[in-house]
Amino acid sequence: ARSVLCGKIRSEIAKVLQQRLEIAAEYLDLEVAQSTLRAAVSLQCDVVPMLKPAGALVLSLVGSSARCQQPVSSLVEVLDGVDGLAKAANRPLESFCDLTP
């Protein structure tokens, strides 16, 4: 009974964290996304459903950096941050989105 209750609580927490991640992606907030994924991993939530909004964030940040005045330095910063996102989720970057040209 206790494991069922823990599973339900974890599932509800995961839903809230996923919503937070979706908002972070909407506002291109990498730090909030990283802390959200760290919390999900720490609480042993299923991060797989969170990969889609995290992937949308990654694609938006990469696209945004390509349009800035110094795209190479901006892209390096973005990729460093995205690497932190992958580490926070304990997942390879490829599990978030496809960045192949």
N, C-alpha and C positions, 0 to 999 in steps of 0.2 A: 504493500500500500504506500509505503514511504517513497519508493522509487517512482511510482506512478505520479505521486504528487510533485516530486522533484522534476520529473519530466514535463509536467504541465506548466510548472512555474518557469522552467528554462525555456519552454516554447513561447510563453507570453513575453518573457524578457527579450527573446530573440526578435519577436515582432516589433517591439518598441525600438530595439537597436537598429533593425532594418529601416524603420521609418526615419530614424535619426540619420542613418547613412544616406537615404534618399534625399533628405534635405541638404546634407553636406554636399552631395553631388550637384544638386541644383545651384548651390551657391559657390561651387568650386572650392570648398574648404577641405583641403587635404589633411590638416591637423585634426579636425573633428572626425574625419573618416578614419584616420589611423587610430585615434583613441577609442572610437566605437568598435573597430575590429579587435583591438587589444582587449577591450572589455568582454566582447563576445567569446573570444578564445579563453580568457580567464574564467569566465562563467560556464565554460564547456557547452556553449550554444553551437548549433549547427550553422556554420558560416557560409555554406554553399548557397543558400538563397540570397546572401548578401553580396555575392560576387558580381551579380548583374549591375546593381547600382554603383558598386565600386568600379566596375569596368567602364560604366558610362562616365564616371568622374575621370578616370584615366584618359579616355579618348577625348573628352572635352579639354582637359589640361594640355594634352599633347597638341591638339588643334589650336588652342589659344596661344601656346608658346610659339607655334610656327608662324603666327601672324604678327608677332611683336617686332619691335625695331631691331633687336639683337636675338634672332631666333635660335642661334646655336647655344649661346650661354643660357638662355631661358629654357631650352629643351634639356640641357644638362641638369639644371636645377629641378625641373619637373621629373625627370627620370630618377634622380636621387630621391625625391619625395615619394615617387611611385614605388621604388624599391623598398622604402620604409613601410609603405602600405602593404606590400606583399609579405614583408617580415612580420608585421603586426598580425596578419591573418594566418601566418604559418602556411602560406600557399605560394606556389610559383607564380610569377607575373603572368605567365601564359594562361593561367586559370581565370584571370579577370577579363581579358579581351585579346583579340588578335591584332597585333601591331605591325604585322608584315605589310610591306608596301604593295 
